[in-house]
Amino acid sequence: MTHPLLEKLRTTTVGDHVGRRADPSRRALLEEWNRSGVRFVSSSDRLTERYYQAVSELFDCIGPADDDTPILHEGGIYHGCWLESTGTINAELLSRFLPSVTTATYSAFANHQREDGLFPYKITAGGPAFSQIQLVSPLARSVYNHHRLNKLDSGWLRHMYDAMSRYDGWLATHRDSLGTGAVEAFSTYDTGHDLSSRFWHVPDSPFGNDPTRYDPQNPLLPFIAPDLTANVTCQRTYLGLISQSLSIDGTEWHKKAEASREALFAQCFEAEDGFFYDRDRHGRFVRVQSEVLLRVLACEIGDAELFRSALERYLLNTRKFFAKFPLTSIALDDPRFDHNFAQNSWAGPSNFLTLIRTPHAFEHYGHYTELTWIMLPVVAALTDADRFPQTLNPFTGAAGFTEKYSPAILCLLDFVERMSGILPRPDGTVWFTSVLPKPVLHKHETWEAAYARTIDGVTFELVNTEAGGEIYRDGPLLCRFPPGTRVVLSRSGQIEGVVNLVSVKIDDSIWYEGQELAISILPNQTLAIRGGAPFSAQGPELVLPQYA
C-alpha cells in the first residue's frame, strides 16, 4: 500500500503552489525548478505552506541588477547582490535548484571586476560598487563546488579563475599594510558585521570610501582580521584545486594558502581562549567573542581537535553562542550583547547568514549529529514565522529584522533538504536523510515528510516517517533505512554508506534491493559500504552541549 504522503507528493506540482504567472522571467524560473524535480510535502500543512512560500519568494529575489541578466538578490531592504553572501554562499545553495542563476550571479562579479583587480562588494541597479571589500564566504570554493555539481564547461571555470586570481593580487597589495601576511579590515563594512561591538570606535566605511585607505587618525586601525585572512586562506586553497581542474600547476596557490594560514594563527589566534580575535595596530587583541569563530572554521581552518574545542567552549555552549535558537552573533555572556533583535545587527541576534554558513563547518569536521541541534530549532522557528527575516530572537525564535530575505529563504530550503530530503553533492554522491522536522516549543510532535528530486533523468523519492526512510527510484522501492540516519548513494543509486545523525548508537538494518544489511554505528559515524557489505565506521566522538 502506498503511503499517503507519497501519493500526495506524486500529485504535487510546484506551479500550483507558487503560481503560474504570465511574467516570462518567472515562468523560466519555474521551468528550471521543475527540471530539478524538487517537490516537498509534509504531514504539517504549515511546513508545506512555508516551504512553497519560500520557493515563491525566492523567485521574487531573482532579477536583473544593472543589465538584463537575472541574478540572485539579497532581498528584504537590500536591493542588489552582495559578494559576502548573495554572491557566494547564497548562490551556492541555489546551485542545487536553479543552477543557471548561480552561474549568472558568480559571473556578474567577474564581469564587473575593476581594471586593478578589485571585485565589487555589491551589484545593484545603479551598477557595481567598490567602496569596501565585504568578504566572508570564499568565492573560489563556491565556484568550484558549483562547477563540479553541475558539470559546467571549463571555459567558464577559467574565466572565473582568472578573475579570482587578479582579486587575490589586489588584496595582497592593498590589505596587508603592516606586512604580516594576513588581511586587514579598514572598517566595519569590510566584514559586514554591522553594529557589532567588535568594531566599536571604528568607522563603518573605509577612509574617503576608498577601499585602499583607512582613517589615519583612528587610534586602532588597521585591524588584522581573522575572518578576512581565513577567507583568503580558503580561497587560495580552492584556487589551487581549480588550477588542477584546468591542468594548471597549483603549487604556488597551495604555498600561498599555507602562508596565509600561518599568518592567521600567528596574528589572530589566542591559544588560552582557543579563539580568533582581531589584532589592532598596536598588537593588542580585540577581545570580543563574535561569530567570527564560525566564519573562520567554515573556511576549513584548523584540525579536528581545534573544532572539537570550539564546539565545547563556544558553539555548543549555552553561555556563549548556543542559544535556544542558535547561533548568536555575539557571545551571550558578553555584557555588550544587544537585545534589540529588530534591526540589522550583528551585536546579538542569530543571523541567517551565520546559519547558512554553519553546515559546511560542521560537516567538514564530521559533526553531523551536532548540526541537527542547530537545524531543528531554526526550521521550527521559520515554520512558525510569518515571513523570512534576516535575524531571529535567539531566546524565542521570533522573526527579527526585514522580510523576504534570500538567506533565510534558502536556509529553509537547505535545512529541509539536509534533514529530510535528497541532496546531491559536488563529489557525485547523493544524501537521503531521515531526520523529521519538529517544533521545539510546547508539546511533542513530529512532522512526517516526502521529498522528490530528479538526478540524471532518474526520479528519486524519499518518504520519512517515525519508522524511518524509504527511497524509491523511478517508482519501485529501492531502500529502507532507520530513522535518524542518512543513506549515501551514488547518482545512479548504488549504496555507498550510512551516517548516524542522532545522539545514540544505532543497531539496526538497512534493506537495499532485497538485501538486509546489519548496521551498528555511533553518533557522527559514517559506515562505508563496499560491494554491498558494511566495510568500516569512522567519525568523531559526539560533543555534548555545555552549560559552563
N, C-alpha and C positions, 0 to 999 in steps of 0.2 A: 504494500500500500504506500503510495506517495505521500510524503509529509506535506501537510497543508501549506507550510511556508515555501516549500519547493514549488508547489503548484502556483502559489501567489507570485513567486519570483519569475516563473516561466511566462506568466501573463502580464508582467510589468514592463512598461515601456517608459524610458526616461522622458520622452516628449510629452507624455500625458501628465507628468509631474511638473515639468519646468515650463511647459507652454510651447506651442509651435508658432512663434511669431513670424510675421512676414519679413522682418528685417533680415536681409541676406547674410550679414555677418553672424548674427545669432544662429541662423539656420546652418551655416557652415560649421559652427562650434558644435551644435547638436549632432551633425553628421559625423564629425570626427570623434566625439564622445561615443557614439553608437558603434563606431569601428573598434573601440576598445572592448565593447561588450559588457562594460561595467554596469551592474544593476545591484540594488540592495533593498532588502525588506527586513523588517523586524517584527517580533510579537508586540513591541511597543509602537503604537501608532505615532506617538510623539517623536520618537527617534527617527522613524521612517520619514516623517514630515520634515524634520530638521535636516536630515541628510539631503533631501531634494531641494530644500530651501538653499542649502549650501551650494549645490550644483547650479541652481538658477542665479544666485548672487555672484558665483564665480564667473559665470558668463558676463555679468554686468561689469566685472572688473577687468575685462579684456577689451581692448580697443586701440585705435591709433594714438600715438603721442604727438610727435612733431612731423609725421609723414602719414602715409596711407596704410602702413603695415600694422595689424593688430598685435599688441604685446600685452603682457600682464601688468596691471597697475596695482599699487598698494591698496587702494580702496579707502573707505571712510573719508576723512578730511584730507587725505593725502592724494593729490591728483598728479599721478605720474608713476614712474618706475625707479626705485632706489637700488643702487648697486649692493648695499649691505644686506638686502632682504629680497625684494621682488626680483632683482637681477641675479640672484644666486640661489639660496635655499628654497624660496617660494617656488621659483620656476623649476627647480629640481624635483620637487614633489609633483608639480603639474605635469612633468615629463611622462608620468605613468598614465595620464588621462588625455592630455592634449599636447602631444609632443611637438607639433608644428609651432605652437605658440611659444613653447620653451625655446626652440631654435631661434625664432624671431627675436625673443627677448634678449638672449645672450648676444646675438649678432648686433643688436642695436648699440650695445656698449662698444663693441669693436668698431662699428661703422662710425661712431661719433667720437672716437679717440682723437685727442688733440695731437698736433704735429710733434710735440715734445714727448709724447707717450702717455700723458695723463688720461685716465678714463674719467668720464663724467660721473659725479656721485649720484646724479639723478637725471632722468629724461622726462620732460613734460611737454605740454602743447607749446610752450614757449621755447623749446629747444633744449639742448644739453646744458647742464650747469656744472661748474668746475671750482666753486669757492671752498670746497673742503674735500676730504677723501672718503670718509664714512665707510669703513671696511669692517666686516665681521666674518661672514662665511666665505671660504676661499672659492673664487670663481673657477679656478682650474679643476678642482675636484668635481664641482657641479657639471662642468663641461665634459669631463672625462666620463662620468657616470651616465650622463645623457647620451653621449656618443655610443657607449657600449650597449646600453639598454635598447636603444632604438636603431642600432646598426647603421649609423649615418655614414656618409661618404667622407673620405679622408681630406677632400678639398676644403670642406667646411672646418674640419678639425685643424687643418694647417692655418687657415685664416684666423681662427681664434688663438691658436698657439703663438703666432707671430705678434698679435696684438697684446696678449698677456705677457709675452717676453719683453716688449717695449715698456709696458707698465711697470714691470719689475725693475727695470732700469731707472725709471722715473723715481720710484720710491727710494731706491738705493742712493740716488743723487740728492734728493730733497728732504728726506725724512730720517737722516742719521747725522744731524748737525753736531752731535757730541762725539761721533766716531766710535760708538760702542759696538756697531754691527747689528744693533736692534732697530726697531722702528718707533718713531716718536709721534705722539699726539700733540698738536699745536692748539687744540680747542676741544670743547665738549663734543661738538658735532662730528668730529673726526671718527668717533666711535659710535655715534647715535645714542649715547647714554644721556638723553635729555633729563635735566633736573636731578641727576644723580649727585649725591654728596661726594662721590669720587672726584667731581670737578667743581666743587665749591671754590670760589675765588679764582676761577679760570674762565676766560672769555668763552662764549658759546661758539664763536666763529674765529678762524684764523685772522691774523692782523691784516686789515685792509681787504678782507675777503679774498686774500691771496693764499692758496694752499701751500706755497713755498715759504711763508713767513709766520712767525709767532710774535706776539707783543713783546718787544724788547724791554718794556718797563714792568712786565708782570714778574713778581718775585719768585714764581715757581716753575714757569715753563722754560724749556720743553719737558714733557713727561715721556720717559721711556715706557712705552705701553705694552703690557703683556699680550693683550688680545690682538693688537696690530702686528706684533712680532710673531705671534703664533700663526696668524693668518698667512704671513709671508713664508714662514717655515713650511706650512702645509701646501701652500701654493707652489713653492719650488719643488717639493716632493712630487706633486702631481704633474708639474711641467716636465719633470724627468720621465714620468710614466707615459705622458703624451708623446714625448720625444721618441721613446721606444716604439710606440704605435705607428709613428711616422718614419721609422727606420733612421732616426737621428740619434747620435750619441748623446745620452742623457747624463753622462758622468758629471759634468760641471754643475748641472742642476742639483744633483744629489749632494755634491760638495757644498754648494751654497745653502742648501736646506740644513745640512748639519751645522754649518757656521751660524745660521740664524738660531737653530735650536740651542747651541752653546751660549749664544748671547742672551737668549731668553732666560735660561737658568742662571746665568751669571748676574744679570741685571735685575730680574724681577721675581725670582723665587726666594721666599723666606722659609728656610728649612724648618725652623722651630714651629712656625704656624702651619707649614705644609700648604702655603697659599701663594698665589701670584699677585703681586701688587705693582702699581705704577711706581716709578722712581723719579723724583723731581730733579731739577738741575743741580741741586746741592748734594745729591746722592742719597737722599732720605726716602724711605718707603712711604707711600701714601696709604696708610693703613685703614683703608675702607674695604670691607669684605663684601664684594658685589658678585653678580652672576658672571663677572669676567672669568671666574674659575671655570664655569661650564663652557664658556667660549673657547678657552684655551684647550680644555680636554676634548672638545668637539673637533679640534684641529689635530687630533691624534698625537698629542704631546704627552710624553711620559710613558712609563711602563705599567704593568698590571698592578703592582704594589702601590704606585702613586694614585692610581684611580681608586683602588680599594680604600686607601686612606682618605681620599677626598669624599667618598661616599660616607664613610663612618663619621668623619669630623664635620662635614658640611652639607653635602647634597641630600643625605638622608637623616640629617639631624634636625629635630623639631625646634631647636633653639636658633638654628641658622637659616636654612632655605626650604626645609621640608615642612611647609605649612599644610593645613588640611587640603588646600587646593594649591599644590606646588607649581613651580619653583619661584620663590620671591626674587626680586631684583636686587635687594639689599638684605643682609643678614637680619633676621628677626630680632636678635638681641642687641643690634646697634641702636643707640639712642637717637641716631639721625634717621631711623626708619620712619617714613612718611605714610600716614594712614589715609591720605587723600587718594582714593583709587579711581576717581572720576576725571582724571586728566592724563595727558601724555606724560607719563612719569616712569623713570627707571630708579626711583627712590624708595620703592616699597612693593607695589603690586606685582602679581605674577603676569608677565608679558607673554603674548602668544609667539613672538619671535623667539624667545627663550625656549618655549615648549616645542616648536618645530625643529629647533637645533638639537634638542636633547636626545632623540633616538640614536643618532649617529654615534654620539659619545658612548652611550650605554652599550650599544650593540658592538661597537668596535672592540670593547674590552670584554664582551661576552656576558654582560649582566642583564640578560633578557627578563628575568623574573622581576628584578627591582624596577625595571622600566614600566612594567604593568601597574605598579603602585602609583606612578605619575599619570599614566594614560587614563586609567579608570575614573578617577575623580574629575579629570578635565572633560572627558566625554559626557559624564553625568551633568556637569555644570553647563556645557553647551546644549545639552538636550533640554534642560530646564529654561535656558535663556530665551529672550525674545529677539535677540539679534546676535551678530558676530562681532564682538568688541576687540579692541586692542589689548585690554587688560582684564584680569579677574581680581575680585576681592579675595585674597588668599585665605581668609577666615570663613567666608560664607559661600564662595563661588559665584557671587553676584556679578553680572556683567558690568564692566567699568566703562572706559572711555571709548567713544565713537561707535560706528556700526559699519556693516558691510565691508569688513576689513579682511583682505585676502589671506593674511597669515592665519587668522582664526578659522576662516572657511576651509583652507587647506589642512589645518590641524585636524578638524573633524574628519575630513575625507581620509587623511593619512592614518589617524589613530584607529578608525573603524577598520580600515584595511589591514593594519598591523595586528589588531586584536582578533578580528572575526571575519577576515576577508582573504583575498587571493592577491598576493603582492609579487610581481615579477622583479627580479634583481638584476643588476648590471652583470653579475658573474654567470648568468644563464640559468640560475635556479629560480624556483617559484615557491613562495611561502604560503601554506594553507594553515591558518591558525584558528584554534578553538578556545578563545577566552571570551566569555559572554560579557557584554556591557551590563552595567547595573547602576542603580542610584547609590549614592553614598550617604544620603540623609534619610532618617526615619526608618520605615520597616524594610525588612529584607525582601529583595525582589531581583530576579534576573531576567534579561531580555534575550530571548532566542533570536537567531538571525539567519539569513540566507544571502549569499553573495554569488555573483557571476562575473566571469571575465573571459574574453576570447584571446587566445595566445597562439600565434602562428596558424590561424584558421580553425583552431580547435576550441570548442566551448567547454569550459570548466565551470562547475557549480559546486558550491560548498554550503552545507546546511549544518548549523551549530545549534545543538540543544544541550540540556543539562546532562544528557548521556554521552555527549562528545560530538565529534565532527564526522560528516560523511562527504566524500568527494565524488562527483560524477563527471565523467569525461564523454562528451558528445552523447549524453543520455544515460548509459548504464553506470552502475555503481563501480567505482574504481578502488576506493579505500575507505575504511572506517577506523577512527583513531580516538583515543581517550580525551576527555575534557582537560583543558589546561595544558595542552601540548600543541606543538607546531610540526607539521609534516613538511619536509623539504623534498620537492620533486624537481626533475629536470623539466624543461619546457615541453617535452613530449609526454611527460607523465611518469617517468621512471623514478622510483623511490630512492632517495639518497641519504635521508637521515630524519631524525625526530628530535625536538628540543623540548625540555621541561620548562614551562613558564610559570609554575606555581611554587609555593614555598615548602612543599612537602615532597618526599620521594614518591615516584610513580612506579608501581609494579603492576603491569597490565599487558595488553597485547594490541597489536595493530593487524587489522585484516586488510590485505592488499592483494587484489587479483586472485582471490580464492585461497590465499596462503595466510596462516596465522603466524605473526612474528612476536615473540615474547620480548618485552622491554622492561628494563629496570634502570631508572635514571633519577639522579638527584636534581634539585633546583639548579637552573642555569646550564645543566649539562646538555651537550649535543651528542646523540648516539648516531654514529655513522653507520650506514647500511651499505654493504658491498655484496654484489651478487645475490641479492635477496635475503641476506642474513645479517644480523647485528654484528658490528665489527669492533668498535671501540667507543667509549664515552669519555668526553672531556669537557671541562668548563670550570670557571672559578667558583669558589665557595660563596654561598649566599651571604650578603651583608644585611644585617637586620637594622631597622630604624633605630635611631639613637635619641636619647632624651636629655643628655647632659653634655 
